[in-house]
Amino acid sequence: MRVNLSLLGMCIVDAWMLYSGARGGAAELTQKQFYEDLAAELIDNTHDSVGLRVRGAPDGAGDAVAVPPMRYGLDIHLTPTLTRRAGASANEADQCAQRRCRVCKKGRSALVCSACRDGKNVDVYCSGPKTGRLCWDQHLREAHDLDV
């Protein structure tokens, strides 16, 4: 594990050096913002997704391209919140902030929908499937018109 994390760390630092070297003074991102964006892209990648490849169009066919079916959990998924608890109750552990589930209004969750936000740019919290509730499935049906 130590070797893998060391290699990953070297790759991340090399990616930053390549970005900052190529962009020079025109670099728009700070090193911290670059690492956050890189981590978000690594979490939301679709490199390992399974689906059909788009074939080349036959001679007489139009340019319509079929969209491969979405896999559950890759395009729209629950992701842990990035905010941490603050105040007197927060301790050295830096626990994730929790809010009430938007669907059932009962349970508390630290998971947010990766695709939707309120108009005020507030995360939409939802209970995950491991809680035994069907809140996430209901949210996908109602907010995103997806049948799970």
N, CA, C and O atoms as a GROMACS GRO file, in nm:
protein
  592
    1MET      N    1   0.083  -0.119   0.000
    1MET     CA    2   0.000   0.000   0.000
    1MET      C    3   0.088   0.126   0.000
    1MET      O    4   0.058   0.224  -0.067
    2ARG      N    5   0.196   0.119   0.076
    2ARG     CA    6   0.286   0.235   0.081
    2ARG      C    7   0.349   0.262  -0.055
    2ARG      O    8   0.363   0.377  -0.096
    3VAL      N    9   0.387   0.155  -0.125
    3VAL     CA   10   0.448   0.171  -0.257
    3VAL      C   11   0.346   0.231  -0.354
    3VAL      O   12   0.378   0.322  -0.430
    4ASN      N   13   0.222   0.178  -0.351
    4ASN     CA   14   0.120   0.229  -0.442
    4ASN      C   15   0.089   0.376  -0.415
    4ASN      O   16   0.077   0.455  -0.508
    5LEU      N   17   0.076   0.414  -0.289
    5LEU     CA   18   0.049   0.553  -0.255
    5LEU      C   19   0.166   0.643  -0.290
    5LEU      O   20   0.147   0.758  -0.329
    6SER      N   21   0.289   0.593  -0.274
    6SER     CA   22   0.406   0.672  -0.313
    6SER      C   23   0.408   0.696  -0.463
    6SER      O   24   0.436   0.807  -0.508
    7LEU      N   25   0.378   0.593  -0.541
    7LEU     CA   26   0.374   0.609  -0.686
    7LEU      C   27   0.262   0.703  -0.728
    7LEU      O   28   0.280   0.786  -0.818
    8LEU      N   29   0.145   0.691  -0.664
    8LEU     CA   30   0.035   0.781  -0.694
    8LEU      C   31   0.072   0.925  -0.661
    8LEU      O   32   0.043   1.016  -0.738
    9GLY      N   33   0.137   0.946  -0.547
    9GLY     CA   34   0.182   1.080  -0.509
    9GLY      C   35   0.279   1.139  -0.609
    9GLY      O   36   0.271   1.257  -0.642
   10MET      N   37   0.372   1.057  -0.657
   10MET     CA   38   0.468   1.106  -0.757
   10MET      C   39   0.396   1.143  -0.887
   10MET      O   40   0.430   1.243  -0.950
   11CYS      N   41   0.298   1.062  -0.926
   11CYS     CA   42   0.222   1.093  -1.049
   11CYS      C   43   0.145   1.224  -1.034
   11CYS      O   44   0.139   1.303  -1.128
   12ILE      N   45   0.087   1.246  -0.916
   12ILE     CA   46   0.010   1.369  -0.894
   12ILE      C   47   0.101   1.491  -0.896
   12ILE      O   48   0.067   1.592  -0.958
   13VAL      N   49   0.215   1.482  -0.830
   13VAL     CA   50   0.309   1.596  -0.829
   13VAL      C   51   0.364   1.620  -0.970
   13VAL      O   52   0.378   1.735  -1.011
   14ASP      N   53   0.394   1.513  -1.044
   14ASP     CA   54   0.441   1.530  -1.182
   14ASP      C   55   0.334   1.595  -1.268
   14ASP      O   56   0.366   1.676  -1.355
   15ALA      N   57   0.207   1.560  -1.246
   15ALA     CA   58   0.098   1.622  -1.323
   15ALA      C   59   0.091   1.771  -1.292
   15ALA      O   60   0.069   1.852  -1.382
   16TRP      N   61   0.109   1.809  -1.164
   16TRP     CA   62   0.109   1.951  -1.128
   16TRP      C   63   0.226   2.024  -1.194
   16TRP      O   64   0.209   2.134  -1.246
   17MET      N   65   0.343   1.962  -1.191
   17MET     CA   66   0.460   2.026  -1.250
   17MET      C   67   0.443   2.043  -1.402
   17MET      O   68   0.484   2.144  -1.458
   18LEU      N   69   0.382   1.944  -1.467
   18LEU     CA   70   0.355   1.955  -1.610
   18LEU      C   71   0.257   2.067  -1.637
   18LEU      O   72   0.277   2.146  -1.730
   19TYR      N   73   0.149   2.076  -1.558
   19TYR     CA   74   0.049   2.180  -1.575
   19TYR      C   75   0.110   2.318  -1.554
   19TYR      O   76   0.094   2.407  -1.638
   20SER      N   77   0.180   2.336  -1.442
   20SER     CA   78   0.236   2.468  -1.412
   20SER      C   79   0.348   2.505  -1.509
   20SER      O   80   0.365   2.622  -1.542
   21GLY      N   81   0.424   2.407  -1.555
   21GLY     CA   82   0.531   2.435  -1.651
   21GLY      C   83   0.477   2.471  -1.788
   21GLY      O   84   0.532   2.558  -1.857
   22ALA      N   85   0.370   2.403  -1.829
   22ALA     CA   86   0.312   2.429  -1.961
   22ALA      C   87   0.236   2.561  -1.963
   22ALA      O   88   0.239   2.633  -2.064
   23ARG      N   89   0.168   2.594  -1.854
   23ARG     CA   90   0.088   2.716  -1.850
   23ARG      C   91   0.171   2.838  -1.810
   23ARG      O   92   0.137   2.951  -1.846
   24GLY      N   93   0.278   2.816  -1.736
   24GLY     CA   94   0.364   2.927  -1.693
   24GLY      C   95   0.288   3.025  -1.606
   24GLY      O   96   0.216   2.985  -1.515
   25GLY      N   97   0.303   3.152  -1.635
   25GLY     CA   98   0.235   3.256  -1.558
   25GLY      C   99   0.087   3.264  -1.586
   25GLY      O  100   0.014   3.329  -1.512
   26ALA      N  101   0.041   3.198  -1.692
   26ALA     CA  102  -0.101   3.202  -1.728
   26ALA      C  103  -0.181   3.093  -1.658
   26ALA      O  104  -0.299   3.075  -1.689
   27ALA      N  105  -0.120   3.021  -1.566
   27ALA     CA  106  -0.191   2.915  -1.495
   27ALA      C  107  -0.305   2.974  -1.413
   27ALA      O  108  -0.284   3.064  -1.332
   28GLU      N  109  -0.426   2.922  -1.434
   28GLU     CA  110  -0.544   2.975  -1.367
   28GLU      C  111  -0.566   2.913  -1.229
   28GLU      O  112  -0.628   2.974  -1.143
   29LEU      N  113  -0.515   2.792  -1.209
   29LEU     CA  114  -0.540   2.720  -1.084
   29LEU      C  115  -0.419   2.727  -0.991
   29LEU      O  116  -0.304   2.726  -1.035
   30THR      N  117  -0.448   2.735  -0.862
   30THR     CA  118  -0.342   2.721  -0.763
   30THR      C  119  -0.313   2.571  -0.748
   30THR      O  120  -0.387   2.488  -0.801
   31GLN      N  121  -0.208   2.538  -0.677
   31GLN     CA  122  -0.173   2.398  -0.659
   31GLN      C  123  -0.283   2.325  -0.583
   31GLN      O  124  -0.314   2.210  -0.617
   32LYS      N  125  -0.343   2.387  -0.483
   32LYS     CA  126  -0.450   2.325  -0.406
   32LYS      C  127  -0.573   2.301  -0.495
   32LYS      O  128  -0.633   2.194  -0.489
   33GLN      N  129  -0.611   2.400  -0.576
   33GLN     CA  130  -0.726   2.385  -0.665
   33GLN      C  131  -0.700   2.276  -0.769
   33GLN      O  132  -0.791   2.200  -0.804
   34PHE      N  133  -0.577   2.269  -0.818
   34PHE     CA  134  -0.543   2.166  -0.915
   34PHE      C  135  -0.559   2.027  -0.854
   34PHE      O  136  -0.615   1.938  -0.917
   35TYR      N  137  -0.509   2.009  -0.731
   35TYR     CA  138  -0.521   1.878  -0.664
   35TYR      C  139  -0.668   1.843  -0.638
   35TYR      O  140  -0.706   1.727  -0.653
   36GLU      N  141  -0.750   1.942  -0.599
   36GLU     CA  142  -0.892   1.916  -0.576
   36GLU      C  143  -0.962   1.876  -0.705
   36GLU      O  144  -1.042   1.782  -0.706
   37ASP      N  145  -0.934   1.948  -0.814
   37ASP     CA  146  -0.995   1.913  -0.943
   37ASP      C  147  -0.949   1.776  -0.990
   37ASP      O  148  -1.029   1.700  -1.045
   38LEU      N  149  -0.822   1.745  -0.971
   38LEU     CA  150  -0.770   1.614  -1.012
   38LEU      C  151  -0.836   1.503  -0.931
   38LEU      O  152  -0.872   1.400  -0.987
   39ALA      N  153  -0.852   1.524  -0.800
   39ALA     CA  154  -0.918   1.423  -0.716
   39ALA      C  155  -1.063   1.403  -0.758
   39ALA      O  156  -1.111   1.290  -0.762
   40ALA      N  157  -1.132   1.512  -0.788
   40ALA     CA  158  -1.272   1.501  -0.832
   40ALA      C  159  -1.281   1.424  -0.963
   40ALA      O  160  -1.372   1.343  -0.982
   41GLU      N  161  -1.188   1.449  -1.054
   41GLU     CA  162  -1.190   1.378  -1.182
   41GLU      C  163  -1.155   1.230  -1.164
   41GLU      O  164  -1.210   1.145  -1.235
   42LEU      N  165  -1.066   1.200  -1.071
   42LEU     CA  166  -1.033   1.059  -1.046
   42LEU      C  167  -1.151   0.986  -0.985
   42LEU      O  168  -1.173   0.868  -1.014
   43ILE      N  169  -1.229   1.054  -0.901
   43ILE     CA  170  -1.346   0.992  -0.840
   43ILE      C  171  -1.455   0.970  -0.944
   43ILE      O  172  -1.518   0.864  -0.946
   44ASP      N  173  -1.477   1.068  -1.030
   44ASP     CA  174  -1.587   1.063  -1.126
   44ASP      C  175  -1.546   1.009  -1.263
   44ASP      O  176  -1.616   1.034  -1.361
   45ASN      N  177  -1.436   0.938  -1.273
   45ASN     CA  178  -1.392   0.892  -1.404
   45ASN      C  179  -1.483   0.781  -1.456
   45ASN      O  180  -1.549   0.712  -1.378
   46THR      N  181  -1.486   0.766  -1.587
   46THR     CA  182  -1.564   0.660  -1.649
   46THR      C  183  -1.474   0.566  -1.727
   46THR      O  184  -1.517   0.501  -1.822
   47HIS      N  185  -1.348   0.560  -1.688
   47HIS     CA  186  -1.251   0.478  -1.759
   47HIS      C  187  -1.287   0.331  -1.753
   47HIS      O  188  -1.268   0.258  -1.851
   48ASP      N  189  -1.339   0.285  -1.639
   48ASP     CA  190  -1.370   0.144  -1.624
   48ASP      C  191  -1.515   0.111  -1.654
   48ASP      O  192  -1.562   0.002  -1.620
   49SER      N  193  -1.588   0.203  -1.716
   49SER     CA  194  -1.728   0.178  -1.746
   49SER      C  195  -1.740   0.074  -1.857
   49SER      O  196  -1.658   0.068  -1.948
   50VAL      N  197  -1.844  -0.006  -1.846
   50VAL     CA  198  -1.870  -0.109  -1.944
   50VAL      C  199  -1.986  -0.063  -2.029
   50VAL      O  200  -2.090  -0.025  -1.976
   51GLY      N  201  -1.971  -0.066  -2.155
   51GLY     CA  202  -2.079  -0.026  -2.244
   51GLY      C  203  -2.043  -0.059  -2.386
   51GLY      O  204  -1.936  -0.112  -2.415
   52LEU      N  205  -2.134  -0.027  -2.474
   52LEU     CA  206  -2.112  -0.053  -2.615
   52LEU      C  207  -2.035   0.061  -2.678
   52LEU      O  208  -2.060   0.178  -2.647
   53ARG      N  209  -1.945   0.028  -2.764
   53ARG     CA  210  -1.874   0.130  -2.839
   53ARG      C  211  -1.962   0.179  -2.951
   53ARG      O  212  -2.047   0.106  -3.002
   54VAL      N  213  -1.943   0.302  -2.989
   54VAL     CA  214  -2.017   0.357  -3.101
   54VAL      C  215  -1.949   0.310  -3.229
   54VAL      O  216  -1.830   0.335  -3.250
   55ARG      N  217  -2.026   0.244  -3.313
   55ARG     CA  218  -1.970   0.196  -3.440
   55ARG      C  219  -1.967   0.308  -3.541
   55ARG      O  220  -2.039   0.407  -3.530
   56GLY      N  221  -1.882   0.291  -3.638
   56GLY     CA  222  -1.880   0.386  -3.749
   56GLY      C  223  -2.008   0.372  -3.830
   56GLY      O  224  -2.062   0.262  -3.843
   57ALA      N  225  -2.056   0.482  -3.883
   57ALA     CA  226  -2.180   0.481  -3.959
   57ALA      C  227  -2.159   0.413  -4.094
   57ALA      O  228  -2.056   0.436  -4.159
   58PRO      N  229  -2.255   0.330  -4.137
   58PRO     CA  230  -2.246   0.272  -4.272
   58PRO      C  231  -2.255   0.383  -4.376
   58PRO      O  232  -2.287   0.497  -4.343
   59ASP      N  233  -2.226   0.350  -4.498
   59ASP     CA  234  -2.220   0.450  -4.604
   59ASP      C  235  -2.348   0.532  -4.618
   59ASP      O  236  -2.342   0.654  -4.634
   60GLY      N  237  -2.466   0.466  -4.611
   60GLY     CA  238  -2.590   0.536  -4.634
   60GLY      C  239  -2.654   0.592  -4.508
   60GLY      O  240  -2.759   0.655  -4.517
   61ALA      N  241  -2.595   0.573  -4.392
   61ALA     CA  242  -2.657   0.615  -4.266
   61ALA      C  243  -2.623   0.759  -4.234
   61ALA      O  244  -2.524   0.814  -4.283
   62GLY      N  245  -2.708   0.819  -4.151
   62GLY     CA  246  -2.684   0.958  -4.108
   62GLY      C  247  -2.577   0.964  -4.001
   62GLY      O  248  -2.511   0.864  -3.971
   63ASP      N  249  -2.561   1.080  -3.944
   63ASP     CA  250  -2.458   1.102  -3.842
   63ASP      C  251  -2.511   1.083  -3.701
   63ASP      O  252  -2.448   1.128  -3.606
   64ALA      N  253  -2.625   1.017  -3.683
   64ALA     CA  254  -2.682   0.997  -3.550
   64ALA      C  255  -2.594   0.901  -3.471
   64ALA      O  256  -2.559   0.793  -3.519
   65VAL      N  257  -2.558   0.941  -3.350
   65VAL     CA  258  -2.473   0.860  -3.265
   65VAL      C  259  -2.555   0.813  -3.146
   65VAL      O  260  -2.616   0.895  -3.077
   66ALA      N  261  -2.557   0.684  -3.121
   66ALA     CA  262  -2.632   0.629  -3.009
   66ALA      C  263  -2.553   0.650  -2.880
   66ALA      O  264  -2.432   0.628  -2.876
   67VAL      N  265  -2.622   0.692  -2.776
   67VAL     CA  266  -2.559   0.714  -2.647
   67VAL      C  267  -2.560   0.582  -2.571
   67VAL      O  268  -2.666   0.521  -2.559
   68PRO      N  269  -2.445   0.537  -2.520
   68PRO     CA  270  -2.444   0.411  -2.446
   68PRO      C  271  -2.528   0.424  -2.319
   68PRO      O  272  -2.538   0.533  -2.263
   69PRO      N  273  -2.586   0.314  -2.273
   69PRO     CA  274  -2.670   0.322  -2.153
   69PRO      C  275  -2.588   0.361  -2.031
   69PRO      O  276  -2.473   0.322  -2.016
   70MET      N  277  -2.651   0.438  -1.943
   70MET     CA  278  -2.583   0.484  -1.823
   70MET      C  279  -2.573   0.370  -1.723
   70MET      O  280  -2.671   0.298  -1.701
   71ARG      N  281  -2.458   0.354  -1.662
   71ARG     CA  282  -2.442   0.254  -1.557
   71ARG      C  283  -2.472   0.316  -1.424
   71ARG      O  284  -2.432   0.430  -1.397
   72TYR      N  285  -2.542   0.243  -1.340
   72TYR     CA  286  -2.578   0.291  -1.207
   72TYR      C  287  -2.452   0.320  -1.126
   72TYR      O  288  -2.365   0.234  -1.114
   73GLY      N  289  -2.443   0.439  -1.070
   73GLY     CA  290  -2.333   0.473  -0.983
   73GLY      C  291  -2.217   0.543  -1.050
   73GLY      O  292  -2.128   0.593  -0.981
   74LEU      N  293  -2.214   0.549  -1.182
   74LEU     CA  294  -2.102   0.614  -1.246
   74LEU      C  295  -2.134   0.756  -1.288
   74LEU      O  296  -2.058   0.848  -1.260
   75ASP      N  297  -2.248   0.776  -1.356
   75ASP     CA  298  -2.279   0.910  -1.402
   75ASP      C  299  -2.336   0.996  -1.289
   75ASP      O  300  -2.279   1.100  -1.256
   76ILE      N  301  -2.446   0.953  -1.230
   76ILE     CA  302  -2.504   1.023  -1.116
   76ILE      C  303  -2.488   0.929  -0.998
   76ILE      O  304  -2.535   0.816  -1.002
   77HIS      N  305  -2.424   0.976  -0.893
   77HIS     CA  306  -2.397   0.888  -0.781
   77HIS      C  307  -2.396   0.968  -0.651
   77HIS      O  308  -2.393   1.091  -0.651
   78LEU      N  309  -2.398   0.896  -0.541
   78LEU     CA  310  -2.383   0.958  -0.410
   78LEU      C  311  -2.235   0.977  -0.383
   78LEU      O  312  -2.155   0.886  -0.405
   79THR      N  313  -2.200   1.093  -0.337
   79THR     CA  314  -2.061   1.122  -0.306
   79THR      C  315  -2.053   1.182  -0.166
   79THR      O  316  -2.143   1.257  -0.127
   80PRO      N  317  -1.950   1.153  -0.090
   80PRO     CA  318  -1.938   1.213   0.042
   80PRO      C  319  -1.923   1.364   0.032
   80PRO      O  320  -1.860   1.415  -0.060
   81THR      N  321  -1.979   1.434   0.127
   81THR     CA  322  -1.969   1.579   0.127
   81THR      C  323  -1.825   1.621   0.154
   81THR      O  324  -1.750   1.550   0.220
   82LEU      N  325  -1.788   1.736   0.102
   82LEU     CA  326  -1.652   1.786   0.120
   82LEU      C  327  -1.640   1.873   0.244
   82LEU      O  328  -1.528   1.902   0.288
   83THR      N  329  -1.754   1.916   0.301
   83THR     CA  330  -1.749   2.004   0.418
   83THR      C  331  -1.727   1.922   0.544
   83THR      O  332  -1.764   1.805   0.550
   84ARG      N  333  -1.666   1.983   0.641
   84ARG     CA  334  -1.638   1.918   0.769
   84ARG      C  335  -1.715   1.986   0.880
   84ARG      O  336  -1.754   2.102   0.868
   85ARG      N  337  -1.736   1.913   0.987
   85ARG     CA  338  -1.805   1.970   1.102
   85ARG      C  339  -1.723   2.082   1.162
   85ARG      O  340  -1.600   2.077   1.164
   86ALA      N  341  -1.791   2.182   1.210
   86ALA     CA  342  -1.723   2.294   1.274
   86ALA      C  343  -1.789   2.323   1.407
   86ALA      O  344  -1.900   2.277   1.432
   87GLY      N  345  -1.723   2.397   1.489
   87GLY     CA  346  -1.781   2.437   1.617
   87GLY      C  347  -1.721   2.361   1.733
   87GLY      O  348  -1.620   2.291   1.718
   88ALA      N  349  -1.784   2.375   1.848
   88ALA     CA  350  -1.731   2.315   1.971
   88ALA      C  351  -1.739   2.163   1.969
   88ALA      O  352  -1.658   2.097   2.033
   89SER      N  353  -1.837   2.107   1.896
   89SER     CA  354  -1.852   1.961   1.895
   89SER      C  355  -1.750   1.893   1.804
   89SER      O  356  -1.731   1.772   1.813
   90ALA      N  357  -1.684   1.968   1.717
   90ALA     CA  358  -1.584   1.909   1.628
   90ALA      C  359  -1.458   1.881   1.708
   90ALA      O  360  -1.416   1.962   1.791
   91ASN      N  361  -1.399   1.767   1.682
   91ASN     CA  362  -1.276   1.732   1.753
   91ASN      C  363  -1.165   1.707   1.652
   91ASN      O  364  -1.177   1.746   1.536
   92GLU      N  365  -1.060   1.643   1.694
   92GLU     CA  366  -0.944   1.618   1.610
   92GLU      C  367  -0.977   1.527   1.491
   92GLU      O  368  -0.900   1.522   1.395
   93ALA      N  369  -1.089   1.454   1.496
   93ALA     CA  370  -1.120   1.355   1.393
   93ALA      C  371  -1.162   1.416   1.260
   93ALA      O  372  -1.156   1.349   1.158
   94ASP      N  373  -1.204   1.543   1.260
   94ASP     CA  374  -1.251   1.609   1.138
   94ASP      C  375  -1.358   1.526   1.068
   94ASP      O  376  -1.337   1.476   0.957
   95GLN      N  377  -1.472   1.512   1.132
   95GLN     CA  378  -1.580   1.433   1.077
   95GLN      C  379  -1.655   1.511   0.970
   95GLN      O  380  -1.658   1.634   0.972
   96CYS      N  381  -1.716   1.438   0.876
   96CYS     CA  382  -1.794   1.502   0.770
   96CYS      C  383  -1.920   1.564   0.827
   96CYS      O  384  -1.979   1.511   0.922
   97ALA      N  385  -1.961   1.674   0.770
   97ALA     CA  386  -2.087   1.738   0.809
   97ALA      C  387  -2.203   1.651   0.764
   97ALA      O  388  -2.196   1.588   0.659
   98GLN      N  389  -2.309   1.648   0.843
   98GLN     CA  390  -2.427   1.571   0.810
   98GLN      C  391  -2.548   1.663   0.808
   98GLN      O  392  -2.554   1.761   0.883
   99ARG      N  393  -2.642   1.632   0.722
   99ARG     CA  394  -2.768   1.705   0.713
   99ARG      C  395  -2.882   1.606   0.700
   99ARG      O  396  -2.859   1.487   0.676
  100ARG      N  397  -3.004   1.654   0.716
  100ARG     CA  398  -3.121   1.569   0.700
  100ARG      C  399  -3.136   1.527   0.554
  100ARG      O  400  -3.106   1.603   0.462
  101CYS      N  401  -3.184   1.404   0.536
  101CYS     CA  402  -3.210   1.352   0.402
  101CYS      C  403  -3.320   1.434   0.336
  101CYS      O  404  -3.422   1.462   0.399
  102ARG      N  405  -3.301   1.474   0.211
  102ARG     CA  406  -3.396   1.557   0.139
  102ARG      C  407  -3.525   1.481   0.109
  102ARG      O  408  -3.630   1.543   0.093
  103VAL      N  409  -3.520   1.347   0.100
  103VAL     CA  410  -3.637   1.268   0.061
  103VAL      C  411  -3.721   1.230   0.182
  103VAL      O  412  -3.839   1.262   0.189
  104CYS      N  413  -3.660   1.159   0.279
  104CYS     CA  414  -3.739   1.108   0.392
  104CYS      C  415  -3.747   1.207   0.508
  104CYS      O  416  -3.834   1.192   0.594
  105LYS      N  417  -3.662   1.305   0.512
  105LYS     CA  418  -3.658   1.408   0.617
  105LYS      C  419  -3.635   1.349   0.757
  105LYS      O  420  -3.652   1.420   0.856
  106LYS      N  421  -3.597   1.222   0.765
  106LYS     CA  422  -3.577   1.158   0.896
  106LYS      C  423  -3.430   1.136   0.927
  106LYS      O  424  -3.378   1.185   1.026
  107GLY      N  425  -3.365   1.062   0.840
  107GLY     CA  426  -3.227   1.024   0.868
  107GLY      C  427  -3.129   1.135   0.838
  107GLY      O  428  -3.159   1.229   0.764
  108ARG      N  429  -3.011   1.122   0.895
  108ARG     CA  430  -2.904   1.218   0.869
  108ARG      C  431  -2.804   1.148   0.777
  108ARG      O  432  -2.777   1.029   0.791
  109SER      N  433  -2.749   1.225   0.684
  109SER     CA  434  -2.660   1.167   0.586
  109SER      C  435  -2.545   1.263   0.556
  109SER      O  436  -2.561   1.385   0.562
  110ALA      N  437  -2.429   1.206   0.524
  110ALA     CA  438  -2.314   1.285   0.481
  110ALA      C  439  -2.293   1.267   0.331
  110ALA      O  440  -2.190   1.309   0.278
  111LEU      N  441  -2.391   1.205   0.261
  111LEU     CA  442  -2.380   1.179   0.119
  111LEU      C  443  -2.465   1.278   0.040
  111LEU      O  444  -2.578   1.308   0.079
  112VAL      N  445  -2.410   1.329  -0.070
  112VAL     CA  446  -2.482   1.425  -0.153
  112VAL      C  447  -2.491   1.372  -0.296
  112VAL      O  448  -2.408   1.292  -0.339
  113CYS      N  449  -2.593   1.418  -0.369
  113CYS     CA  450  -2.611   1.380  -0.509
  113CYS      C  451  -2.506   1.453  -0.591
  113CYS      O  452  -2.486   1.574  -0.575
  114SER      N  453  -2.440   1.381  -0.680
  114SER     CA  454  -2.332   1.442  -0.759
  114SER      C  455  -2.384   1.530  -0.872
  114SER      O  456  -2.309   1.608  -0.928
  115ALA      N  457  -2.513   1.518  -0.906
  115ALA     CA  458  -2.562   1.588  -1.024
  115ALA      C  459  -2.647   1.711  -0.993
  115ALA      O  460  -2.653   1.803  -1.074
  116CYS      N  461  -2.713   1.713  -0.879
  116CYS     CA  462  -2.807   1.824  -0.859
  116CYS      C  463  -2.769   1.907  -0.736
  116CYS      O  464  -2.714   1.858  -0.637
  117ARG      N  465  -2.802   2.032  -0.747
  117ARG     CA  466  -2.783   2.127  -0.638
  117ARG      C  467  -2.902   2.221  -0.639
  117ARG      O  468  -2.970   2.235  -0.741
  118ASP      N  469  -2.927   2.284  -0.527
  118ASP     CA  470  -3.034   2.384  -0.522
  118ASP      C  471  -2.994   2.504  -0.605
  118ASP      O  472  -2.881   2.513  -0.653
  119GLY      N  473  -3.086   2.598  -0.622
  119GLY     CA  474  -3.055   2.721  -0.693
  119GLY      C  475  -2.951   2.804  -0.621
  119GLY      O  476  -2.884   2.888  -0.682
  120LYS      N  477  -2.936   2.782  -0.491
  120LYS     CA  478  -2.839   2.858  -0.411
  120LYS      C  479  -2.705   2.786  -0.401
  120LYS      O  480  -2.621   2.822  -0.319
  121ASN      N  481  -2.685   2.684  -0.484
  121ASN     CA  482  -2.561   2.609  -0.486
  121ASN      C  483  -2.539   2.531  -0.356
  121ASN      O  484  -2.426   2.520  -0.308
  122VAL      N  485  -2.647   2.478  -0.298
  122VAL     CA  486  -2.642   2.401  -0.175
  122VAL      C  487  -2.651   2.253  -0.210
  122VAL      O  488  -2.731   2.216  -0.296
  123ASP      N  489  -2.571   2.169  -0.147
  123ASP     CA  490  -2.571   2.026  -0.175
  123ASP      C  491  -2.704   1.964  -0.135
  123ASP      O  492  -2.767   2.006  -0.038
  124VAL      N  493  -2.747   1.862  -0.212
  124VAL     CA  494  -2.870   1.789  -0.185
  124VAL      C  495  -2.832   1.659  -0.116
  124VAL      O  496  -2.778   1.568  -0.179
  125TYR      N  497  -2.859   1.650   0.015
  125TYR     CA  498  -2.824   1.533   0.094
  125TYR      C  499  -2.929   1.425   0.074
  125TYR      O  500  -3.048   1.454   0.061
  126CYS      N  501  -2.884   1.298   0.072
  126CYS     CA  502  -2.976   1.187   0.051
  126CYS      C  503  -2.922   1.064   0.124
  126CYS      O  504  -2.801   1.041   0.127
  127SER      N  505  -3.013   0.985   0.184
  127SER     CA  506  -2.972   0.863   0.253
  127SER      C  507  -2.930   0.759   0.150
  127SER      O  508  -2.993   0.745   0.046
  128GLY      N  509  -2.823   0.688   0.181
  128GLY     CA  510  -2.772   0.587   0.089
  128GLY      C  511  -2.844   0.455   0.101
  128GLY      O  512  -2.919   0.434   0.196
  129PRO      N  513  -2.821   0.365   0.005
  129PRO     CA  514  -2.888   0.235   0.007
  129PRO      C  515  -2.848   0.148   0.126
  129PRO      O  516  -2.923   0.058   0.163
  130LYS      N  517  -2.732   0.172   0.186
  130LYS     CA  518  -2.688   0.090   0.299
  130LYS      C  519  -2.771   0.114   0.424
  130LYS      O  520  -2.764   0.034   0.518
  131THR      N  521  -2.848   0.221   0.428
  131THR     CA  522  -2.931   0.250   0.546
  131THR      C  523  -3.059   0.168   0.546
  131THR      O  524  -3.128   0.163   0.648
  132GLY      N  525  -3.092   0.103   0.435
  132GLY     CA  526  -3.214   0.025   0.426
  132GLY      C  527  -3.332   0.106   0.374
  132GLY      O  528  -3.440   0.052   0.354
  133ARG      N  529  -3.312   0.235   0.352
  133ARG     CA  530  -3.419   0.320   0.297
  133ARG      C  531  -3.405   0.326   0.145
  133ARG      O  532  -3.298   0.299   0.090
  134LEU      N  533  -3.513   0.360   0.079
  134LEU     CA  534  -3.514   0.371  -0.067
  134LEU      C  535  -3.507   0.516  -0.111
  134LEU      O  536  -3.556   0.550  -0.219
  135CYS      N  537  -3.448   0.602  -0.031
  135CYS     CA  538  -3.442   0.745  -0.060
  135CYS      C  539  -3.365   0.774  -0.188
  135CYS      O  540  -3.408   0.855  -0.270
  136TRP      N  541  -3.252   0.710  -0.207
  136TRP     CA  542  -3.169   0.736  -0.324
  136TRP      C  543  -3.242   0.696  -0.452
  136TRP      O  544  -3.239   0.769  -0.551
  137ASP      N  545  -3.307   0.578  -0.451
  137ASP     CA  546  -3.382   0.534  -0.568
  137ASP      C  547  -3.496   0.631  -0.600
  137ASP      O  548  -3.520   0.663  -0.716
  138GLN      N  549  -3.565   0.676  -0.496
  138GLN     CA  550  -3.675   0.770  -0.515
  138GLN      C  551  -3.623   0.903  -0.570
  138GLN      O  552  -3.686   0.962  -0.658
  139HIS      N  553  -3.510   0.949  -0.521
  139HIS     CA  554  -3.452   1.074  -0.570
  139HIS      C  555  -3.414   1.062  -0.718
  139HIS      O  556  -3.439   1.154  -0.796
  140LEU      N  557  -3.354   0.948  -0.757
  140LEU     CA  558  -3.318   0.928  -0.898
  140LEU      C  559  -3.441   0.930  -0.988
  140LEU      O  560  -3.438   0.987  -1.097
  141ARG      N  561  -3.551   0.868  -0.941
  141ARG     CA  562  -3.673   0.865  -1.022
  141ARG      C  563  -3.734   1.004  -1.034
  141ARG      O  564  -3.773   1.045  -1.144
  142GLU      N  565  -3.744   1.076  -0.923
  142GLU     CA  566  -3.814   1.204  -0.923
  142GLU      C  567  -3.731   1.318  -0.983
  142GLU      O  568  -3.782   1.395  -1.064
  143ALA      N  569  -3.608   1.328  -0.944
  143ALA     CA  570  -3.527   1.444  -0.986
  143ALA      C  571  -3.457   1.424  -1.120
  143ALA      O  572  -3.435   1.521  -1.193
  144HIS      N  573  -3.423   1.301  -1.154
  144HIS     CA  574  -3.342   1.278  -1.274
  144HIS      C  575  -3.412   1.189  -1.377
  144HIS      O  576  -3.353   1.159  -1.480
  145ASP      N  577  -3.534   1.147  -1.352
  145ASP     CA  578  -3.612   1.062  -1.443
  145ASP      C  579  -3.537   0.935  -1.481
  145ASP      O  580  -3.538   0.894  -1.597
  146LEU      N  581  -3.472   0.873  -1.383
  146LEU     CA  582  -3.400   0.748  -1.405
  146LEU      C  583  -3.470   0.637  -1.331
  146LEU      O  584  -3.510   0.655  -1.216
  147ASP      N  585  -3.485   0.523  -1.394
  147ASP     CA  586  -3.547   0.409  -1.328
  147ASP      C  587  -3.436   0.312  -1.289
  147ASP      O  588  -3.361   0.264  -1.373
  148VAL      N  589  -3.428   0.286  -1.160
  148VAL     CA  590  -3.320   0.202  -1.109
  148VAL      C  591  -3.374   0.064  -1.081
  148VAL      O  592  -3.300  -0.024  -1.037
   0.00000   0.00000   0.00000
